[in-house]
Amino acid sequence: MSRGPDAGTLVRRAIERDARRVGYAVTLTLEQSTRWASATFVGARHRLSLGGPDDTDFAHWLDALPEANLPIRGHLIADLAIVARHCTAGRIAATVEALTVET
């Protein structure tokens, strides 16, 4: 019996959903997920590669992404950051890191 998608897949889907909400189809790849725990929380760290058009509106959406409300089932996105960004051939490529905590 499957428990459903892992937290990394849920983060990827939430970002894709938010991009579609504002009219963008992003290319998003989950590069890595690593289990994480503190004395009181259990979760995972995720690294994703994101690509989209090199235009001002998309850049503004990307800038706002760390503060976006991205609900995912069974988890909370405790932190999300754009850790790298560059433009090539009319596209923005970014690296996103997220920390999820199981609820």
C-alpha distances in whole Angstrom, upper triangle without the diagonal:
4,7,9,12,14,17,20,18,19,22,23,22,24,27,27,27,30,31,31,32,36,36,35,32,31,30,27,26,24,26,24,22,23,22,24,25,29,30,28,26,22,22,22,25,25,27,27,30,31,34,36,39,42,44,45,42,39,41,41,38,37,39,38,34,34,35,33,30,27,24,21,18,17,20,24,26,28,30,31,34,35,36,38,39,41,43,43,44,44,40,39,37,35,33,31,30,28,26,23,23,20,21
4,5,8,10,14,16,14,15,18,19,18,20,23,23,23,26,28,28,29,32,32,31,29,28,26,24,22,20,22,21,19,20,19,22,23,26,28,26,23,20,19,19,22,21,24,24,26,27,30,32,36,39,40,41,39,36,37,38,34,33,35,34,30,30,31,29,27,23,21,17,15,15,17,21,22,25,27,27,30,31,33,34,35,38,39,40,41,40,37,35,33,32,29,27,26,24,23,20,20,17,19
4,7,8,11,14,13,13,16,17,17,18,21,22,21,24,26,26,27,30,31,30,28,27,26,23,21,19,21,20,17,18,16,19,20,23,25,23,20,17,16,16,19,19,22,22,25,26,29,31,35,37,39,39,37,34,35,35,32,31,33,31,28,28,28,26,24,21,18,14,12,11,14,17,19,22,24,24,27,29,30,32,34,36,38,39,40,39,36,34,32,30,28,25,24,21,20,17,17,14,15
4,7,9,12,10,10,13,14,13,15,18,18,18,21,23,23,24,27,27,26,24,23,22,19,18,16,19,18,16,17,17,19,21,24,26,24,21,18,16,16,18,17,20,20,22,23,26,28,31,34,35,36,34,31,32,32,29,28,30,29,25,25,26,24,22,18,16,12,10,11,13,16,18,21,22,22,25,27,28,30,31,33,35,36,37,36,32,31,29,27,25,23,22,19,19,16,16,14,15
4,7,8,6,7,10,11,10,12,15,15,16,18,20,20,22,24,25,23,21,20,19,16,15,12,15,14,13,15,15,17,19,23,25,23,20,17,14,13,15,14,16,16,18,19,22,24,28,31,32,33,31,27,29,29,26,24,27,26,22,22,24,21,20,16,14,11,10,11,12,15,15,19,20,19,22,23,25,26,27,30,31,32,33,32,29,27,25,23,21,19,18,16,16,14,15,13,15
4,6,5,6,9,10,11,12,15,16,17,19,20,21,23,25,26,24,22,20,19,16,14,11,13,12,9,11,11,14,16,19,22,20,17,13,11,10,12,11,14,14,17,19,22,24,28,30,32,32,30,27,28,28,25,24,26,25,21,20,22,20,19,15,14,10,10,10,10,13,13,16,17,17,20,21,22,24,26,28,30,31,33,32,28,27,24,22,19,17,16,14,13,11,12,11,13
4,5,5,6,9,10,10,12,14,15,16,18,20,21,23,24,23,21,19,18,15,14,10,13,11,8,10,10,12,14,17,20,18,14,12,8,7,9,9,12,12,16,17,20,23,26,28,30,30,28,25,25,26,22,21,23,21,18,17,18,17,16,12,11,8,9,8,7,9,9,12,13,13,16,18,19,22,23,26,28,30,32,31,27,25,22,20,17,14,13,10,10,7,9,9,11
4,5,5,6,9,10,11,12,14,16,17,19,20,22,23,20,19,16,15,11,10,7,9,8,6,9,10,12,15,18,22,21,17,14,10,8,8,6,8,9,12,14,17,20,23,25,27,28,26,23,23,24,21,19,21,20,16,16,18,17,16,13,13,10,12,12,10,12,10,13,13,12,14,16,17,19,20,23,25,26,28,27,24,22,19,17,14,12,10,9,9,8,11,12,15
4,5,5,6,9,10,11,12,14,15,16,18,21,21,19,17,15,14,10,9,7,10,10,9,13,14,16,19,22,25,24,20,17,13,12,12,9,11,10,13,14,17,19,22,25,26,27,25,22,23,24,21,19,22,21,17,17,19,17,17,13,13,10,11,12,12,13,13,16,16,15,17,18,19,20,21,24,25,26,28,27,23,22,19,17,16,13,13,12,13,11,14,14,16
4,5,5,6,9,10,10,12,14,15,16,19,20,18,17,15,15,12,12,10,13,13,11,14,15,16,19,21,24,22,18,16,13,12,13,11,13,12,15,15,18,19,23,25,26,27,25,22,23,23,19,18,21,19,15,16,17,15,13,10,9,6,8,10,9,10,10,14,14,14,16,18,20,21,22,25,26,28,29,28,24,22,20,18,17,14,14,11,12,10,12,12,14
4,5,5,6,9,10,11,12,14,15,17,19,17,16,14,14,10,11,9,12,12,11,13,14,15,18,20,23,22,18,16,12,11,11,8,10,9,12,12,15,17,21,23,24,24,22,19,20,20,16,15,17,16,12,12,14,12,11,8,9,7,10,11,9,10,8,11,11,10,13,14,16,18,19,22,23,25,27,26,22,20,18,15,13,10,10,8,9,8,11,12,14
4,6,5,6,9,10,11,12,14,16,17,14,13,10,10,7,7,7,10,11,11,15,16,18,21,23,27,25,21,19,15,13,13,9,10,8,10,9,12,14,18,20,22,22,20,17,18,19,16,14,17,16,12,13,16,13,14,10,11,10,13,15,13,13,11,15,14,12,14,14,16,17,17,20,21,22,24,23,19,17,15,13,12,10,11,10,12,12,15,16,18
4,5,5,6,9,10,10,12,15,15,13,12,11,11,9,10,10,14,15,14,18,19,20,23,26,29,27,23,21,17,16,16,13,14,11,13,12,14,15,19,21,22,23,21,18,19,20,16,15,18,17,14,15,17,14,13,9,10,9,11,14,13,14,13,16,16,14,16,17,19,20,20,22,23,24,25,24,20,19,18,16,16,13,14,13,15,14,16,17,18
4,5,5,6,9,10,10,13,14,13,13,12,13,11,13,12,16,16,16,18,19,20,22,24,27,25,21,20,17,16,15,13,14,12,14,13,15,16,19,21,22,22,19,16,18,18,14,14,16,14,11,12,13,10,9,6,7,7,10,13,12,11,10,14,14,12,15,15,18,20,20,22,23,25,26,24,21,19,18,16,16,13,14,12,14,12,15,16,16
4,5,5,6,9,10,11,12,11,10,9,10,8,11,11,14,16,16,19,20,21,23,25,28,27,23,22,18,17,15,13,13,10,11,9,12,12,15,18,18,18,16,13,14,14,11,10,13,12,8,10,12,9,10,7,10,10,14,16,14,13,11,14,13,11,12,12,15,16,16,19,20,21,23,21,17,15,14,13,13,10,12,11,14,13,17,18,19
4,5,5,6,9,10,10,8,7,6,8,7,10,12,15,17,17,21,22,24,26,29,32,30,26,24,21,19,18,15,15,12,12,10,11,11,14,17,17,18,16,13,15,16,12,12,15,14,11,14,15,12,13,10,12,12,15,18,17,17,15,18,17,14,16,15,18,18,17,19,20,21,22,20,16,15,15,14,14,13,15,14,17,17,20,21,22
4,5,5,6,9,10,9,9,10,12,11,14,15,18,20,20,23,24,25,27,29,32,30,26,25,22,21,20,17,18,15,16,13,14,14,16,19,19,20,16,14,17,16,13,13,16,15,12,15,15,11,11,9,10,11,14,17,16,16,15,18,18,16,17,17,21,21,20,22,23,24,25,22,19,18,18,17,18,15,17,16,18,17,20,21,21
4,5,5,7,9,9,10,10,13,12,15,16,19,21,21,24,25,25,27,29,32,30,26,25,22,21,20,18,18,15,16,13,14,13,15,18,17,17,14,12,14,13,9,10,13,11,9,12,12,8,9,7,10,12,15,18,17,16,14,17,16,14,15,15,19,20,19,21,21,23,24,21,18,17,17,16,17,14,16,15,18,17,20,21,21
4,5,5,6,5,6,7,10,10,14,16,19,21,21,25,26,27,29,31,34,32,29,28,24,23,21,18,18,15,14,11,11,10,12,14,14,14,11,9,11,11,8,9,12,11,9,13,14,11,12,11,14,15,18,21,20,19,17,19,18,15,16,15,18,18,17,18,18,20,20,18,15,14,14,14,15,14,17,16,19,19,22,24,25
4,5,5,5,6,8,11,12,16,18,21,23,24,27,28,29,32,34,37,35,31,30,26,25,24,21,20,17,17,14,13,12,13,16,16,16,13,11,15,14,11,13,16,15,13,16,17,13,14,13,15,16,19,22,21,21,19,22,21,19,19,19,22,22,20,21,21,22,22,19,17,16,17,17,19,17,20,19,22,22,25,25,26
4,6,7,9,11,15,15,19,20,23,25,25,28,30,30,32,34,36,34,31,30,27,26,25,22,22,19,19,16,16,14,15,18,17,17,13,12,15,14,11,13,16,14,12,16,15,12,12,12,14,16,19,22,21,20,19,22,21,19,20,19,23,23,22,23,23,25,25,22,19,19,20,19,21,19,21,20,23,22,24,25,25
4,6,9,11,15,16,19,21,24,26,27,30,31,32,34,35,38,36,33,32,29,27,26,23,23,20,19,16,15,13,13,15,13,13,9,9,12,11,8,11,14,12,12,15,15,12,14,14,16,18,22,25,24,22,20,23,22,19,19,18,22,22,20,21,20,22,22,19,17,16,18,18,20,19,21,21,24,24,26,28,28
4,7,10,13,15,19,21,24,27,27,31,32,33,36,37,40,38,35,34,30,29,28,25,23,20,19,15,14,11,11,14,13,13,10,9,13,13,10,13,16,15,14,18,18,15,17,16,19,20,23,27,26,25,23,25,24,21,21,20,23,23,20,21,20,21,21,17,16,16,18,18,20,20,23,23,26,26,29,30,30
4,6,10,12,15,18,21,23,25,28,30,31,34,36,39,37,34,32,29,27,25,22,20,17,16,12,10,8,8,11,11,12,10,8,11,12,9,11,14,14,13,17,18,15,17,16,19,20,23,26,25,24,21,24,23,19,19,17,21,20,17,18,17,18,17,15,12,12,14,15,17,17,20,20,24,24,27,29,29
4,7,9,13,16,19,21,23,26,29,30,33,35,38,37,33,31,28,26,24,21,19,15,14,11,9,7,9,13,13,15,13,10,13,15,12,13,16,16,15,18,20,17,18,16,19,19,22,25,24,24,22,24,23,20,20,18,21,20,17,18,17,17,17,15,12,13,13,14,16,16,19,20,23,23,27,28,29
4,6,10,13,15,18,20,23,26,27,30,32,36,34,31,29,25,23,21,17,16,12,10,7,6,5,8,11,13,15,13,10,12,14,11,11,15,15,13,16,18,16,18,16,18,18,21,24,23,22,20,22,20,17,17,15,17,16,14,15,14,15,15,14,10,10,10,11,13,13,16,17,20,21,25,26,28
4,7,10,12,16,18,21,24,26,29,32,35,34,31,28,25,22,20,16,14,10,8,6,5,6,10,13,15,17,16,13,14,17,14,13,17,18,15,17,20,18,20,17,20,19,22,24,23,23,20,23,21,18,17,15,17,16,14,15,14,14,15,14,10,10,9,10,12,12,15,17,20,21,25,26,28
4,7,9,12,14,18,20,22,26,28,32,31,27,25,21,18,16,12,11,7,6,4,6,9,13,15,17,19,18,14,15,17,15,13,16,17,14,16,18,17,18,15,17,16,19,21,20,20,17,20,18,15,15,13,15,14,14,15,16,16,17,17,13,12,10,9,10,10,12,13,17,17,21,22,25
4,6,9,11,15,18,20,24,27,30,30,26,23,19,16,15,11,9,6,5,7,9,12,16,18,21,22,21,18,18,20,18,15,19,19,16,17,20,19,20,17,19,17,19,21,19,20,17,20,18,15,16,14,15,15,15,16,17,18,19,19,15,14,11,11,10,10,12,13,16,17,20,22,24
4,6,8,11,14,17,20,23,27,26,22,20,16,13,11,7,6,4,7,9,12,15,19,21,23,25,24,20,20,22,19,17,19,20,16,17,20,19,19,16,17,15,18,18,17,17,15,18,16,14,14,14,15,15,16,18,20,21,22,22,18,17,14,12,10,9,10,11,13,14,17,18,21
4,7,10,14,16,20,23,27,26,23,20,17,13,11,8,6,5,7,10,13,17,20,22,25,26,25,22,21,24,21,18,21,22,18,18,22,21,22,19,20,19,21,21,19,19,17,19,17,15,15,14,14,14,16,17,19,20,22,23,19,17,14,12,10,10,10,12,14,15,18,20,23
4,7,10,13,16,19,23,23,20,17,14,10,8,6,5,7,10,13,16,20,24,25,27,28,28,24,24,25,23,20,22,23,19,18,22,21,22,19,20,18,19,19,17,18,16,17,16,14,15,15,14,15,18,20,22,23,26,26,22,20,17,15,11,11,10,11,12,13,16,17,21
4,7,9,13,16,20,20,16,13,10,6,6,4,7,9,12,15,19,22,26,27,29,30,29,26,25,26,24,21,23,23,19,18,21,21,21,18,18,16,17,16,14,15,13,15,14,14,15,16,16,18,20,23,25,26,29,29,25,23,19,17,13,12,10,9,9,10,13,14,18
4,6,10,13,17,17,14,11,9,5,5,7,9,12,15,18,22,25,29,30,32,33,32,28,28,29,26,24,25,25,21,20,22,22,22,20,20,17,18,17,15,16,14,15,15,15,16,18,17,19,22,25,28,29,32,32,28,26,22,19,16,14,11,11,10,10,12,13,17
4,7,11,14,14,11,8,6,4,6,9,12,15,19,21,25,28,32,33,35,35,34,31,30,31,28,26,27,26,23,21,23,23,22,20,19,17,17,15,13,14,14,14,15,16,18,20,20,22,25,28,31,33,35,35,31,29,25,22,19,17,14,12,10,9,10,11,15
4,7,11,11,8,6,5,5,6,10,13,16,20,23,26,29,33,34,35,35,34,31,30,30,28,26,26,25,22,20,22,22,22,20,19,17,18,15,13,13,13,12,13,15,17,20,19,22,25,29,32,33,36,36,32,29,26,23,19,17,13,12,9,9,9,10,14
4,7,8,6,4,6,8,10,13,17,20,24,26,30,32,36,37,38,38,36,34,33,33,30,28,28,27,24,21,23,24,23,21,20,19,19,16,13,14,14,13,14,17,19,22,22,25,28,32,35,37,40,39,36,33,30,26,23,20,16,14,11,10,9,10,13
4,5,5,6,9,11,12,16,19,22,26,28,32,34,38,38,39,39,37,35,34,33,31,29,29,28,25,22,23,24,24,22,22,21,21,18,15,15,15,13,15,18,20,23,23,26,29,33,36,39,42,41,37,34,31,28,24,22,18,16,12,12,10,12,14
4,6,8,12,14,16,20,23,26,30,32,35,38,41,42,43,42,41,38,37,36,34,32,32,31,28,25,26,27,26,25,24,23,23,19,17,17,18,16,18,21,23,27,26,30,33,37,40,42,45,45,41,38,35,32,28,25,22,19,16,15,12,13,15
4,7,10,13,16,19,23,26,29,31,35,37,40,41,42,41,39,37,36,35,33,31,30,29,27,23,24,25,23,22,21,20,20,16,14,14,16,14,16,20,22,26,26,30,33,37,40,42,45,44,40,37,35,31,28,25,21,18,15,13,10,11,12
4,7,10,12,16,19,22,26,27,31,33,37,38,38,38,36,34,33,32,30,28,28,26,24,21,21,22,20,19,18,17,16,13,11,11,12,11,14,17,20,23,24,27,30,34,36,39,42,41,37,34,31,28,25,22,18,15,11,10,6,7,9
4,7,10,14,17,20,24,25,29,32,35,36,38,37,35,33,32,32,29,27,28,26,23,21,22,22,21,19,17,15,15,12,10,11,12,11,14,16,19,22,23,26,29,32,35,37,40,39,35,33,30,27,23,20,17,14,10,8,6,6,9
4,7,10,14,16,20,22,26,28,32,33,34,34,32,29,29,29,26,24,25,23,20,18,19,19,18,16,15,13,13,10,8,9,9,10,11,14,16,19,20,23,26,29,32,34,36,36,32,29,26,23,20,17,14,11,7,5,4,5,9
4,6,10,13,17,19,23,25,29,30,32,32,30,27,27,27,24,22,23,22,19,17,19,19,18,16,16,13,14,12,10,10,10,10,11,12,14,17,17,20,23,26,29,31,33,33,29,26,23,20,17,14,11,8,6,5,7,8,12
4,7,10,14,16,20,23,26,27,29,29,28,25,24,24,22,19,20,20,17,15,17,18,18,16,16,15,16,15,12,12,10,10,9,10,11,14,13,16,19,22,25,27,30,30,26,23,20,17,13,11,7,6,5,6,9,12,15
4,7,10,13,16,19,23,24,26,26,25,22,21,22,20,17,18,18,15,14,17,17,17,14,16,14,16,16,13,13,10,12,10,9,11,12,12,14,17,20,22,24,27,26,23,20,17,14,10,8,6,5,6,8,11,14,17
4,7,10,14,17,20,21,23,24,23,20,19,21,19,15,17,18,14,14,17,17,18,16,18,16,19,19,16,16,13,14,12,10,10,10,10,11,13,16,19,21,23,23,19,17,13,11,7,6,5,7,9,11,15,17,20
4,6,10,13,17,18,21,22,21,17,17,19,16,13,16,16,13,13,17,16,18,15,17,16,19,20,17,17,14,16,14,11,10,10,10,11,12,14,17,18,20,20,16,14,11,8,6,5,6,8,11,13,17,19,22
4,7,10,14,15,18,19,19,15,15,17,16,12,15,17,14,15,18,17,19,17,20,19,22,23,21,20,17,19,16,13,12,10,10,10,10,12,13,14,17,16,13,11,7,6,5,6,9,12,15,17,21,23,25
4,7,11,12,14,16,15,12,12,14,12,10,13,14,12,13,17,16,18,16,19,18,22,23,21,20,17,19,17,13,12,10,11,10,9,11,12,13,15,14,10,8,6,5,6,7,11,13,16,18,22,24,26
4,7,9,12,14,14,10,11,14,12,10,13,15,13,16,19,18,20,18,21,21,24,27,24,24,21,23,20,16,15,12,14,12,9,10,9,10,11,10,7,6,4,6,9,11,14,16,20,22,25,27,29
4,7,9,11,11,7,9,12,10,9,13,15,13,16,19,17,20,19,22,22,26,28,26,25,22,24,22,18,17,14,16,14,11,11,10,11,11,9,6,5,7,9,12,13,17,19,22,24,27,29,31
4,6,9,9,7,8,12,11,11,14,16,15,19,21,19,22,21,25,25,29,31,29,28,25,27,25,21,19,16,18,16,12,11,9,10,9,6,5,6,9,11,15,16,20,22,26,27,31,33,34
4,7,9,7,7,11,12,11,13,16,16,19,21,20,23,23,26,28,31,34,31,30,26,28,25,21,19,16,17,15,11,9,7,8,8,5,5,5,9,11,15,17,20,23,26,28,32,34,36
4,6,6,6,9,10,11,12,15,16,19,20,19,23,23,26,28,31,34,32,30,27,28,25,22,20,17,19,17,13,12,10,12,12,8,8,8,12,14,17,18,22,24,28,29,33,35,36
4,6,5,6,9,10,10,12,14,17,18,18,21,22,26,28,31,34,31,29,26,27,24,21,19,16,19,17,14,14,12,15,15,12,11,10,14,15,18,19,22,24,27,29,32,35,36
4,5,5,6,9,10,11,12,16,16,15,18,19,23,25,28,31,29,27,24,25,23,20,18,16,19,18,15,16,14,17,17,14,13,12,15,15,18,18,21,22,26,27,30,32,33
4,5,5,6,9,10,10,14,15,14,17,17,21,23,26,29,26,25,22,23,21,17,16,14,17,15,12,13,12,14,15,12,10,9,11,12,15,15,18,20,23,24,28,30,31
4,5,5,6,9,10,13,14,14,18,18,22,24,27,30,27,25,21,22,20,16,14,11,14,13,10,11,10,14,15,12,10,8,10,10,13,14,17,19,22,24,27,30,31
4,5,5,6,9,11,12,12,16,17,20,23,27,29,26,24,20,21,19,16,14,12,15,15,13,14,14,17,19,16,14,12,14,13,16,15,18,19,22,24,27,29,30
4,5,5,6,10,10,9,13,13,17,19,23,25,23,21,18,19,17,14,13,12,15,15,13,15,15,18,19,16,14,12,13,12,14,13,16,17,20,21,24,26,27
4,5,5,8,10,10,13,13,17,19,23,25,22,20,16,18,15,11,10,8,11,11,10,12,13,16,18,15,13,10,10,9,11,10,13,14,17,19,22,25,26
4,6,7,9,10,14,15,18,20,24,26,23,20,17,17,14,11,9,8,11,12,10,13,14,18,20,18,15,12,13,11,12,11,14,15,18,20,23,26,27
4,6,6,6,10,12,15,18,22,24,21,18,15,15,13,11,10,10,13,15,14,17,18,21,23,20,18,15,16,13,14,12,14,14,17,18,21,24,24
4,5,5,8,9,13,15,19,20,17,15,12,13,11,8,8,8,12,13,13,16,18,21,23,20,17,14,14,12,12,10,11,11,14,15,18,21,22
4,6,9,9,13,15,18,19,16,13,10,10,7,5,5,7,11,13,14,17,19,23,25,23,20,16,16,13,12,9,10,9,11,13,16,19,20
4,7,9,12,15,18,19,16,13,10,11,9,8,9,11,14,17,17,20,22,25,28,25,22,19,19,16,16,13,13,12,13,14,16,19,19
4,6,9,12,16,18,15,12,10,11,11,9,11,12,16,18,18,21,22,25,27,25,22,19,19,16,16,13,14,12,14,14,16,19,19
4,6,10,13,15,13,10,9,11,11,11,13,15,19,21,21,24,26,29,30,28,25,22,22,19,19,15,15,13,14,13,15,16,16
4,6,10,12,10,8,7,10,11,10,13,15,18,20,21,24,25,28,29,27,24,21,20,18,17,14,14,11,12,11,13,14,14
4,7,9,8,7,8,11,12,13,16,18,21,23,24,27,29,31,32,30,27,25,24,21,20,17,16,13,13,11,12,12,12
4,6,6,7,8,11,13,13,17,19,22,24,25,28,29,31,33,31,27,25,24,21,20,16,16,13,12,9,10,10,10
4,6,8,10,14,16,17,20,22,25,27,28,31,33,35,36,34,31,29,27,25,23,20,19,15,14,11,11,9,9
4,7,10,13,16,17,21,23,25,28,29,33,34,36,38,37,33,31,29,26,24,21,19,15,14,10,9,6,5
4,7,9,12,13,17,20,22,25,26,30,32,34,36,34,31,28,26,23,21,17,15,12,10,6,5,4,5
4,6,9,11,15,18,20,23,25,28,30,33,35,33,30,27,25,22,20,16,14,10,8,5,5,6,7
4,6,7,11,14,16,19,21,24,27,29,31,30,26,23,22,18,16,12,11,7,6,4,6,9,10
4,7,10,14,16,19,21,25,28,30,33,32,28,25,23,20,17,13,11,8,6,6,6,10,11
4,7,10,12,16,18,22,24,27,30,29,25,22,20,16,14,10,8,5,5,7,9,13,15
4,7,9,12,14,18,21,24,26,25,21,18,16,13,11,7,6,4,6,9,12,15,17
4,6,9,11,15,18,21,24,23,19,16,14,10,8,6,5,6,9,12,15,19,21
4,6,7,11,14,17,20,19,16,12,10,7,6,5,6,9,12,15,19,22,24
4,7,11,14,17,20,20,17,13,11,7,6,6,7,10,13,16,20,23,25
4,7,11,13,17,17,14,10,8,5,5,7,10,13,16,20,23,26,29
4,7,10,14,13,10,7,6,4,6,9,12,15,19,22,25,28,31
4,7,10,10,8,6,5,7,9,12,16,19,22,25,29,32,34
4,7,7,6,4,6,9,12,15,19,22,25,28,32,34,36
4,6,5,7,8,11,14,17,21,24,28,30,34,36,39
4,6,9,10,14,17,20,24,27,30,33,36,39,41
4,7,10,13,17,19,23,26,30,31,35,37,39
4,6,10,13,16,20,22,26,28,31,34,36
4,6,10,13,16,19,23,25,29,31,33
4,7,10,14,16,20,22,26,29,31
4,6,10,13,17,19,23,26,28
4,7,10,14,16,20,23,25
4,7,10,13,17,19,22
4,7,10,14,17,19
4,6,10,13,16
4,7,10,13
4,7,9
4,6
4
